[in-house]
Amino acid sequence: MSMQEWIERKRDGLALSGQEIGAFVAGLVSGEIPDYQAAAFLMAAYLRGMDEAETAALTSAMLRSGAVLDLSTIGGAKVDKHSTGGVGDKVSLVLAPAVAACGGRVPMISGRSLGHTGGTLDKLESIPGFRVGLTLDELCAQVGDLGAAFGAATADLAPADRLLYRLRDATATVASIPLITSSILAKKAAEGIDGLVLDVKTGNGAFMATPRAARDLARSLVSTAERLGLRAVALITDMSQPLGAAIGNSVEVVEAVEALKGGGPRDLVELVTRLGAEMLLLAGLVPDLRSGCDQIARSLADGSALARFRAIVERQGGDASAIEDVSRLPCASRREPLESPASGHVQSIDCRALGAAACALGAGRRRMEDAIDHGVGLICMKKVGDAVVAGEPLLLVLYNDAARYAAVRPALQAAFVIGEKRPSARPLVRARLAGAGCRERS
Amino acid sequence: MSMQEWIERKRDGLALSGQEIGAFVAGLVSGEIPDYQAAAFLMAAYLRGMDEAETAALTSAMLRSGAVLDLSTIGGAKVDKHSTGGVGDKVSLVLAPAVAACGGRVPMISGRSLGHTGGTLDKLESIPGFRVGLTLDELCAQVGDLGAAFGAATADLAPADRLLYRLRDATATVASIPLITSSILAKKAAEGIDGLVLDVKTGNGAFMATPRAARDLARSLVSTAERLGLRAVALITDMSQPLGAAIGNSVEVVEAVEALKGGGPRDLVELVTRLGAEMLLLAGLVPDLRSGCDQIARSLADGSALARFRAIVERQGGDASAIEDVSRLPCASRREPLESPASGHVQSIDCRALGAAACALGAGRRRMEDAIDHGVGLICMKKVGDAVVAGEPLLLVLYNDAARYAAVRPALQAAFVIGEKRPSARPLVRARLAGAGCRERS
């Protein structure tokens, strides 16, 4: 069989064997299979789909294309969380130290800003000196010593994913559930973890905008992880408005620190608690989710999560004094309120528009080579359901470049819909999907 | 708009504008659009289709990617024929001189063997000295002087087609009606002709095996040609058995010469006559198809077509004496009859298998760099409906390499199905589709 025939089979909606998918990935990495054949295959896979066995085989082949972290010398179950990306999502910054404070081991390899969403690594880099470029050895040692580390993916982890992702990005084949599944899981499985919690976002600020697409992705992620022997649970969570109030980099660090100090916005703390409980359950550290929630809440209340965060920041070269004195973090030179044109209640927020605006102000990148402006961002003063009086600020805009602010202002103003009635509240966690190996013990 | 967005639109089944398709083709030729984006686009087009306007825009952009023959100094209408490829199809060798003898102008740019089908250029090159590599100027001058020329596509004719075809071949996106249509018509329109007759083959020896696919392709070809201002007629013709008896190169030249001398197999002569009549009608040289058929038949009977063929061969450097003395053509060293295992009637012939076997004997190429063995081939002694007695030869196999013959022998034997009843005869020309500008004057 040749690559042409594999493309032909996928084109005609037939399934490939695990061996064929493995040979495809190996050929792509070795350069024997040219980009254009891979691109045609990706489009055929996008339009024809891949079944569970194919998705698992693709994930496994991508995983095997590079190194896998060996955390076997570290005792205890290693667990991690992956989010499909949202706006104002600073969960990782709070979650990893909190789970570590509860005894979990979290080798958290995170990403950069992508499209309208922020990136954990960019946020952490707003702490002066913070170094995300850990070697795999440094990462392992730190997880052993402190229970958690924040690292960037290295070139030797799942290199096939980088090749495929670059092609998908250029060929309009990103938004495919089997391809997303394999890309996420290959990288996470390369961390050598035992369990994974997936935060699948839905709503207008999520990549999977519809609840149905989010559910399909969650199901695909959980079942594929299980096929790879990785215990997994997915929470489908609301991203129809930003998580917390802050959108940006240093502003999100400030908000994360507030949560680590036992304060912070209710929705952020709720999501950290729910995801953390799942991680503790997967790690076998708690008998049920209720105990897990209690433990995470205690770690935030008693300062143990904050202490863990401080230790991580110090270990990774960051200025830990910035945790106490946030004025040491980068700060935009100008701030301007965006006032409500009417009185009433916030009916909805175009969350993607806020994310895109923050990115345009400099909080994210348009191209990989763009520099991040860590001080800029948005502070949501009103969330969906909040009452507002005409002239009251909806947003605080933190910016350095007046022209950029002028360019995004109309989009920011259009992002808030104000109406008379108070809309009914939506739950933050909309559904939970657990793999067969991860049912909650009652 | 960027290429990513065009791929995305096609992926989602939306239509692209003519301008967008033009920019895609121009970007591909200039190298600005990489192969992998073109490959993803081709797969999306394969699976989602392209409408008539898109197909015409693609054809037009491919045509404009290179030079177009200027035949304006030559008087009279310029017409050509294109066949979608069959087994034993030596029509062009008889048709071009016959139409030229009747006053038509035929700038026939032909192809090489492809897959299980032969190529006109390869057949002509079995005539010692015959040179198909005419410059465009030589081709034009010869059409002016002799009414017909046989040339190979030059690098400057529709270069976008070569790029796209190479990609389609490597990415399992050949068999797409809009892509086939644009590839055929861009090359033919580059000949600067006024009218085109399309011989769309159907049956087990054709690329379009089902009558429905053949009809869809014929309709697409005719309507797209009309959109480009090229008058077109398509005949859907039977390719469920070889055309004539000879399959190969020199053996097909011999059979073509027989037809030019007023003999030759009935089906070959019928198809030459029908296609020739269409070309004469398109050229405005006859008032109706009946007169066209009469004129073509007369040119074969009175030696004028043969004389024209001889003049063409001489002009293109070929040994014209081989037309009288076919022993001057390459001839295989061995010939062996393949005997019928039973008595009865030939029920069916696996025409594709015969074509593939002839190719495997050396009459065609597996890869572009393979050399052709001009002397080898097959002679069909029995066609569908013929009575046969056990032990009578079904085929004569002409070969040079005993190992190759041994390898194809089982396939040859399996290609003929013998049964008791005589199957009902099938018409050679199954349908005619004419563009709005090409209705027969009554």
HADDOCK unambig.tbl for C-alpha pairs under 7 A between the chains (distance, minus, plus):
assign (segid A and resid 4 and name CA) (segid B and resid 170 and name CA) 5.93 0.50 0.50
assign (segid A and resid 4 and name CA) (segid B and resid 171 and name CA) 5.71 0.50 0.50
assign (segid A and resid 4 and name CA) (segid B and resid 172 and name CA) 5.78 0.50 0.50
assign (segid A and resid 7 and name CA) (segid B and resid 171 and name CA) 6.51 0.50 0.50
assign (segid A and resid 7 and name CA) (segid B and resid 172 and name CA) 6.25 0.50 0.50
assign (segid A and resid 8 and name CA) (segid B and resid 172 and name CA) 5.28 0.50 0.50
assign (segid A and resid 35 and name CA) (segid B and resid 36 and name CA) 5.56 0.50 0.50
assign (segid A and resid 36 and name CA) (segid B and resid 35 and name CA) 5.54 0.50 0.50
assign (segid A and resid 36 and name CA) (segid B and resid 36 and name CA) 3.83 0.50 0.50
assign (segid A and resid 36 and name CA) (segid B and resid 39 and name CA) 5.40 0.50 0.50
assign (segid A and resid 37 and name CA) (segid B and resid 170 and name CA) 6.69 0.50 0.50
assign (segid A and resid 37 and name CA) (segid B and resid 171 and name CA) 5.49 0.50 0.50
assign (segid A and resid 39 and name CA) (segid B and resid 36 and name CA) 5.40 0.50 0.50
assign (segid A and resid 39 and name CA) (segid B and resid 39 and name CA) 6.09 0.50 0.50
assign (segid A and resid 39 and name CA) (segid B and resid 40 and name CA) 5.22 0.50 0.50
assign (segid A and resid 40 and name CA) (segid B and resid 39 and name CA) 5.22 0.50 0.50
assign (segid A and resid 40 and name CA) (segid B and resid 40 and name CA) 4.69 0.50 0.50
assign (segid A and resid 40 and name CA) (segid B and resid 43 and name CA) 5.59 0.50 0.50
assign (segid A and resid 40 and name CA) (segid B and resid 171 and name CA) 5.94 0.50 0.50
assign (segid A and resid 43 and name CA) (segid B and resid 40 and name CA) 5.57 0.50 0.50
assign (segid A and resid 43 and name CA) (segid B and resid 43 and name CA) 6.23 0.50 0.50
assign (segid A and resid 43 and name CA) (segid B and resid 44 and name CA) 6.47 0.50 0.50
assign (segid A and resid 44 and name CA) (segid B and resid 43 and name CA) 6.45 0.50 0.50
assign (segid A and resid 170 and name CA) (segid B and resid 4 and name CA) 5.92 0.50 0.50
assign (segid A and resid 170 and name CA) (segid B and resid 37 and name CA) 6.67 0.50 0.50
assign (segid A and resid 171 and name CA) (segid B and resid 4 and name CA) 5.71 0.50 0.50
assign (segid A and resid 171 and name CA) (segid B and resid 7 and name CA) 6.51 0.50 0.50
assign (segid A and resid 171 and name CA) (segid B and resid 37 and name CA) 5.47 0.50 0.50
assign (segid A and resid 171 and name CA) (segid B and resid 40 and name CA) 5.92 0.50 0.50
assign (segid A and resid 172 and name CA) (segid B and resid 4 and name CA) 5.74 0.50 0.50
assign (segid A and resid 172 and name CA) (segid B and resid 7 and name CA) 6.21 0.50 0.50
assign (segid A and resid 172 and name CA) (segid B and resid 8 and name CA) 5.26 0.50 0.50
